[in-house]
Amino acid sequence: MSDTTRAMESQAGETDTKGGHAFQRAALTVCVMLATIMQALDTTIANVALPYMQGSLSATLDQINWVLTSYMIAAAITTPPTGWLTNRFGRKRLFMISVAGFTVVSVLCGLAQNIEQMVVFRLLQGVFGAPLVPLSQVVLLDAYPRERHGSAMAIWGIGVMVGPILGPLLGGYLTEYYDWRWVFYVNLPVGLLALLGLGTFLAETHRDQALRFDWFGFTMLSIAIGALQMMLDRGEQLDWFNSNEIIIEGVLSGLAAYMFAVHTATAEHPFIDPRLFLDRNLSAGLVLITSVGVILFATLALLTPFLENVLNYPVMTTGTVLAPRGIGTMFAMIVVGRIINRTDSRLIIFVGLCLNALSLYQMTGFSSDVSENTLIVTGILQGLGLGFVFVPLSAITFATLAPIFRPQATGLFSLMRNIGSSIGISYVIFLLSHNTRLLHAQIGETVTPFGLLFRLPAPPELSEMWNPSLTAGRAALDAEITRQAAVIAYLDDFKLLMIIALLSMPLVLMLQRPHPAPAKA
């Protein structure tokens, strides 16, 4: 072990908590989790309030989508610099500025009077919120000894994973019974408590005043991520590569990514240290967390419109049906936190991927009259699977990595999860739209006045409702064909996600089981 690594491990120990007492560590954990939950909730809590915002802010459909897009692009671009900012300005200072900024801008989002203000404030919210998740992860990794990293990541994972799942439920409740502005105001008390606790219990780290910033590397990475995010967010709306804008964004993202990779490999002080990727656990963990991002967020992006548009569930019922998924995740994380030190983490991850694949296989059997019990059971099963994957993966990814690389690595970990979610959501929504149109045409070809459907005996009210000789009957028949085509398209998407879960399993073999931590004298 090098002197630099020893110095950084010593420094990491100093950042544990002031005095290292159990109470202070517990208090720091609570404060860090408040900040994590606050940021994680905001990735999905505003989604259900968009229609209400659109009317209140007099925005078009394209404009109101920028409420989500601006946040995601800003968060994606400003996540990678977290490691450099931590080393340059100190972890405590950066954490407190991020929490304070996120809280203030959240209030400004609630006070926004037009769409221009809302988009600007959401962009700033993404800038301040981006460091919160990687900072909270590295603080907990340093605050707990290595033999307790699994338990620490279980606590951290509850906020990161359950936040997005419960976001639609909380957002729907606040919007339905109060006002959409409370979706943002709810961050105020949480942010103030987190800020007070961090100021009290978090110790500052050493600041490297001479640390230089790789502007070229950061610029290339920002362009690559920003252009990719724009392409993914607007692709479906602009018919993908039939649009010049999407082509330009795709080429720009690819060129910037290539230039960033070349610069990283050749520069003396690159923005991201390439030695990070020599760690096998980190490299495999980044690929696996990308898959987790795809499965988690893409499934949520599909289930919400499936429940509301196909099954005609109201917003609150949708949130209630989806909530058990978060309960399953939370239960799994609690269980994993207790057994991870006695069980091979790779086995737990494999079991979690199996549970995810099984739940998605069950979803491929959904129909237009699927019961709430079936939806809840599959949700709990997938929640358990995600919990069994996320916690041990968050621990084993950094288990063999030197502490000096942790700030950069946690930023990359969060970035890859977000990129996975963006790619997954965009692709499954594209497939859903494309397959619905294709299946509508195929089903429609078989529905004629001379077909079997109209020659078999049927209740009079059904025959009248779907009578193709009447305008109302043709409209009702077309709506039903669209509905059935959409159901099949949803099932195809669930099958794709199941395949992704199955293909992720061999990656578990790349992970190395860390050696036991040396006993303390």
MOZI-V872966 format. One record per backbone hydrogen bond with DSSP energy under -1.0 kcal/mol. NH is the residue of the N-H (numbers start at 1). CO is the residue of the C=O. E is the energy in kcal/mol with one decimal. If there is no record, write none. Layout:
nh->NH co->CO e->E
nh->NH co->CO e->E
This chain:
nh->6 co->2 e->-2.2
nh->7 co->3 e->-2.5
nh->8 co->4 e->-2.4
nh->9 co->5 e->-2.5
nh->10 co->6 e->-2.4
nh->11 co->7 e->-2.4
nh->12 co->8 e->-2.8
nh->13 co->9 e->-2.0
nh->14 co->10 e->-1.6
nh->15 co->11 e->-1.2
nh->16 co->13 e->-1.3
nh->20 co->17 e->-1.1
nh->25 co->21 e->-2.3
nh->26 co->22 e->-2.7
nh->27 co->23 e->-2.8
nh->28 co->24 e->-2.6
nh->29 co->25 e->-2.3
nh->30 co->26 e->-2.1
nh->31 co->27 e->-2.2
nh->32 co->28 e->-2.6
nh->33 co->29 e->-2.4
nh->34 co->30 e->-2.1
nh->35 co->31 e->-1.8
nh->36 co->32 e->-2.2
nh->37 co->33 e->-3.0
nh->38 co->34 e->-2.2
nh->39 co->35 e->-1.9
nh->40 co->36 e->-2.9
nh->41 co->37 e->-2.7
nh->42 co->38 e->-1.1
nh->43 co->40 e->-1.2
nh->44 co->41 e->-1.6
nh->45 co->41 e->-2.7
nh->47 co->44 e->-1.2
nh->50 co->47 e->-1.2
nh->53 co->49 e->-2.5
nh->54 co->50 e->-2.6
nh->55 co->51 e->-1.4
nh->56 co->52 e->-2.1
nh->57 co->53 e->-3.0
nh->59 co->54 e->-2.3
nh->64 co->60 e->-2.6
nh->65 co->61 e->-1.3
nh->66 co->63 e->-1.3
nh->67 co->64 e->-1.5
nh->69 co->65 e->-2.3
nh->70 co->66 e->-2.4
nh->72 co->68 e->-2.2
nh->73 co->69 e->-2.6
nh->74 co->70 e->-2.1
nh->75 co->71 e->-2.4
nh->76 co->72 e->-2.3
nh->77 co->73 e->-2.3
nh->78 co->74 e->-2.0
nh->82 co->79 e->-1.8
nh->85 co->81 e->-2.8
nh->86 co->82 e->-2.3
nh->87 co->83 e->-2.0
nh->88 co->84 e->-2.2
nh->89 co->85 e->-2.7
nh->90 co->86 e->-1.8
nh->94 co->90 e->-2.1
nh->95 co->91 e->-2.6
nh->96 co->92 e->-2.5
nh->97 co->93 e->-2.3
nh->98 co->94 e->-2.3
nh->99 co->95 e->-2.5
nh->100 co->96 e->-2.7
nh->101 co->97 e->-2.8
nh->102 co->98 e->-2.6
nh->103 co->99 e->-2.3
nh->104 co->100 e->-2.5
nh->105 co->101 e->-2.6
nh->106 co->102 e->-1.8
nh->107 co->103 e->-1.7
nh->108 co->104 e->-1.9
nh->109 co->105 e->-2.2
nh->110 co->106 e->-1.7
nh->111 co->107 e->-1.3
nh->118 co->114 e->-2.0
nh->119 co->115 e->-2.5
nh->120 co->116 e->-2.0
nh->121 co->117 e->-2.7
nh->122 co->118 e->-2.5
nh->123 co->119 e->-2.1
nh->124 co->120 e->-2.1
nh->125 co->121 e->-2.2
nh->126 co->122 e->-2.1
nh->127 co->123 e->-1.8
nh->128 co->124 e->-2.5
nh->129 co->125 e->-2.1
nh->130 co->126 e->-1.7
nh->132 co->129 e->-1.1
nh->135 co->131 e->-2.4
nh->136 co->132 e->-2.4
nh->137 co->133 e->-2.1
nh->138 co->134 e->-2.3
nh->139 co->135 e->-2.4
nh->140 co->136 e->-1.9
nh->141 co->137 e->-2.2
nh->142 co->138 e->-2.0
nh->143 co->139 e->-1.8
nh->144 co->140 e->-1.4
nh->148 co->145 e->-2.3
nh->149 co->146 e->-1.6
nh->152 co->148 e->-2.1
nh->153 co->149 e->-2.7
nh->154 co->150 e->-1.5
nh->155 co->151 e->-1.9
nh->156 co->152 e->-2.4
nh->157 co->153 e->-2.7
nh->158 co->154 e->-1.3
nh->160 co->156 e->-1.8
nh->161 co->157 e->-2.9
nh->162 co->158 e->-1.7
nh->163 co->159 e->-1.2
nh->166 co->162 e->-2.9
nh->167 co->163 e->-1.5
nh->170 co->166 e->-2.5
nh->171 co->167 e->-3.2
nh->172 co->168 e->-2.5
nh->173 co->169 e->-2.2
nh->174 co->170 e->-2.6
nh->175 co->171 e->-2.2
nh->176 co->172 e->-2.4
nh->177 co->173 e->-2.5
nh->178 co->174 e->-1.7
nh->182 co->179 e->-1.9
nh->183 co->180 e->-1.5
nh->184 co->181 e->-1.3
nh->185 co->181 e->-1.9
nh->186 co->182 e->-1.7
nh->187 co->184 e->-1.5
nh->188 co->185 e->-1.9
nh->191 co->187 e->-3.0
nh->192 co->188 e->-2.2
nh->193 co->189 e->-2.1
nh->194 co->190 e->-2.3
nh->195 co->191 e->-2.4
nh->196 co->192 e->-2.3
nh->197 co->193 e->-2.3
nh->198 co->194 e->-2.5
nh->199 co->195 e->-2.1
nh->200 co->196 e->-1.1
nh->201 co->197 e->-2.9
nh->202 co->198 e->-1.7
nh->208 co->87 e->-3.1
nh->209 co->207 e->-1.1
nh->211 co->208 e->-1.5
nh->215 co->213 e->-1.5
nh->218 co->214 e->-2.5
nh->219 co->215 e->-2.7
nh->220 co->216 e->-2.6
nh->221 co->217 e->-2.4
nh->222 co->218 e->-2.7
nh->223 co->219 e->-2.6
nh->224 co->220 e->-2.4
nh->225 co->221 e->-2.7
nh->226 co->222 e->-3.2
nh->227 co->223 e->-2.7
nh->228 co->224 e->-1.8
nh->229 co->225 e->-2.7
nh->230 co->226 e->-2.4
nh->231 co->227 e->-2.5
nh->232 co->228 e->-2.5
nh->233 co->229 e->-2.5
nh->234 co->230 e->-2.3
nh->235 co->231 e->-1.3
nh->238 co->234 e->-2.1
nh->240 co->235 e->-3.5
nh->242 co->239 e->-1.8
nh->243 co->240 e->-2.2
nh->247 co->243 e->-1.8
nh->248 co->244 e->-2.6
nh->249 co->245 e->-2.5
nh->250 co->246 e->-2.4
nh->251 co->247 e->-2.6
nh->252 co->248 e->-2.7
nh->253 co->249 e->-2.3
nh->254 co->250 e->-2.2
nh->255 co->251 e->-2.6
nh->256 co->252 e->-2.4
nh->257 co->253 e->-2.3
nh->258 co->254 e->-2.1
nh->259 co->255 e->-2.5
nh->260 co->256 e->-2.3
nh->261 co->257 e->-2.3
nh->262 co->258 e->-2.4
nh->263 co->259 e->-2.4
nh->264 co->260 e->-2.6
nh->265 co->261 e->-1.7
nh->266 co->262 e->-1.2
nh->267 co->263 e->-2.9
nh->276 co->273 e->-1.9
nh->277 co->274 e->-1.2
nh->278 co->275 e->-1.2
nh->279 co->276 e->-1.4
nh->283 co->279 e->-2.2
nh->284 co->280 e->-2.5
nh->285 co->281 e->-2.7
nh->286 co->282 e->-2.4
nh->287 co->283 e->-1.5
nh->288 co->284 e->-2.4
nh->289 co->285 e->-2.6
nh->290 co->286 e->-1.3
nh->291 co->287 e->-1.6
nh->292 co->288 e->-2.3
nh->293 co->289 e->-2.3
nh->294 co->290 e->-2.0
nh->295 co->291 e->-2.7
nh->296 co->292 e->-2.9
nh->297 co->293 e->-1.7
nh->298 co->294 e->-1.9
nh->299 co->295 e->-1.6
nh->300 co->296 e->-1.8
nh->301 co->297 e->-2.5
nh->302 co->298 e->-1.5
nh->303 co->299 e->-2.9
nh->304 co->300 e->-2.0
nh->306 co->302 e->-1.9
nh->307 co->303 e->-2.8
nh->308 co->304 e->-2.1
nh->309 co->305 e->-3.0
nh->310 co->306 e->-1.1
nh->311 co->306 e->-1.9
nh->313 co->307 e->-2.8
nh->318 co->314 e->-2.4
nh->319 co->315 e->-2.3
nh->320 co->316 e->-2.2
nh->321 co->317 e->-2.5
nh->322 co->318 e->-2.0
nh->323 co->319 e->-1.4
nh->325 co->322 e->-1.3
nh->327 co->323 e->-1.6
nh->328 co->324 e->-2.7
nh->329 co->325 e->-2.0
nh->330 co->326 e->-2.5
nh->331 co->327 e->-2.5
nh->332 co->328 e->-2.4
nh->333 co->329 e->-2.2
nh->334 co->330 e->-2.0
nh->335 co->331 e->-2.3
nh->336 co->332 e->-2.9
nh->337 co->333 e->-2.2
nh->339 co->335 e->-1.5
nh->340 co->336 e->-2.3
nh->342 co->339 e->-1.6
nh->348 co->344 e->-1.5
nh->349 co->345 e->-2.4
nh->350 co->346 e->-2.1
nh->351 co->347 e->-2.4
nh->352 co->348 e->-2.4
nh->353 co->349 e->-2.4
nh->354 co->350 e->-2.2
nh->355 co->351 e->-2.3
nh->356 co->352 e->-2.1
nh->357 co->353 e->-2.6
nh->358 co->354 e->-2.5
nh->359 co->355 e->-2.5
nh->360 co->356 e->-2.4
nh->361 co->357 e->-2.1
nh->362 co->358 e->-2.1
nh->363 co->359 e->-1.8
nh->364 co->360 e->-1.2
nh->365 co->362 e->-1.5
nh->366 co->363 e->-1.9
nh->370 co->367 e->-1.4
nh->375 co->371 e->-1.8
nh->376 co->372 e->-2.5
nh->377 co->373 e->-2.6
nh->378 co->374 e->-2.4
nh->379 co->375 e->-1.8
nh->380 co->376 e->-2.7
nh->381 co->377 e->-2.4
nh->382 co->378 e->-2.4
nh->383 co->379 e->-2.5
nh->384 co->380 e->-2.6
nh->385 co->381 e->-2.1
nh->386 co->382 e->-2.7
nh->387 co->383 e->-2.1
nh->388 co->384 e->-2.3
nh->389 co->385 e->-1.4
nh->390 co->386 e->-3.0
nh->391 co->387 e->-1.4
nh->393 co->389 e->-1.9
nh->394 co->390 e->-2.4
nh->395 co->391 e->-1.4
nh->396 co->392 e->-3.1
nh->397 co->393 e->-1.9
nh->405 co->402 e->-2.1
nh->406 co->403 e->-1.3
nh->409 co->405 e->-2.6
nh->410 co->406 e->-2.9
nh->411 co->407 e->-1.3
nh->412 co->408 e->-2.1
nh->413 co->409 e->-2.4
nh->414 co->410 e->-2.1
nh->415 co->411 e->-2.3
nh->416 co->412 e->-2.8
nh->417 co->413 e->-1.6
nh->418 co->414 e->-2.1
nh->419 co->415 e->-2.7
nh->420 co->416 e->-2.4
nh->421 co->417 e->-2.0
nh->422 co->418 e->-2.3
nh->423 co->419 e->-2.8
nh->424 co->420 e->-2.7
nh->425 co->421 e->-2.7
nh->426 co->422 e->-2.3
nh->427 co->423 e->-2.4
nh->428 co->424 e->-2.4
nh->429 co->425 e->-2.1
nh->430 co->426 e->-2.0
nh->431 co->427 e->-2.7
nh->432 co->428 e->-2.3
nh->433 co->429 e->-2.3
nh->434 co->430 e->-2.8
nh->435 co->431 e->-3.1
nh->436 co->432 e->-1.9
nh->437 co->433 e->-1.9
nh->438 co->434 e->-2.2
nh->439 co->435 e->-3.0
nh->440 co->436 e->-2.2
nh->441 co->437 e->-1.9
nh->442 co->438 e->-2.0
nh->443 co->439 e->-3.1
nh->444 co->440 e->-2.6
nh->445 co->441 e->-1.4
nh->446 co->443 e->-1.2
nh->451 co->448 e->-2.1
nh->454 co->451 e->-1.0
nh->456 co->452 e->-1.5
nh->463 co->459 e->-2.3
nh->464 co->460 e->-2.4
nh->465 co->461 e->-2.0
nh->466 co->462 e->-2.1
nh->467 co->464 e->-1.1
nh->470 co->467 e->-1.7
nh->474 co->470 e->-2.5
nh->475 co->471 e->-2.1
nh->476 co->472 e->-2.3
nh->477 co->473 e->-2.5
nh->478 co->474 e->-2.4
nh->479 co->475 e->-2.2
nh->480 co->476 e->-2.0
nh->481 co->477 e->-2.2
nh->482 co->478 e->-2.4
nh->483 co->479 e->-2.0
nh->484 co->480 e->-2.5
nh->485 co->481 e->-2.5
nh->486 co->482 e->-2.3
nh->487 co->483 e->-2.0
nh->488 co->484 e->-1.9
nh->489 co->485 e->-2.1
nh->490 co->486 e->-2.6
nh->491 co->487 e->-2.1
nh->492 co->488 e->-2.0
nh->493 co->489 e->-1.8
nh->494 co->490 e->-2.3
nh->495 co->491 e->-2.0
nh->496 co->492 e->-2.0
nh->497 co->493 e->-2.2
nh->498 co->494 e->-2.0
nh->499 co->495 e->-2.1
nh->500 co->496 e->-2.0
nh->501 co->497 e->-2.1
nh->502 co->498 e->-2.1
nh->503 co->499 e->-2.7
nh->504 co->500 e->-1.3
nh->508 co->505 e->-1.7
nh->509 co->506 e->-1.3
nh->510 co->507 e->-1.4
nh->511 co->508 e->-1.1
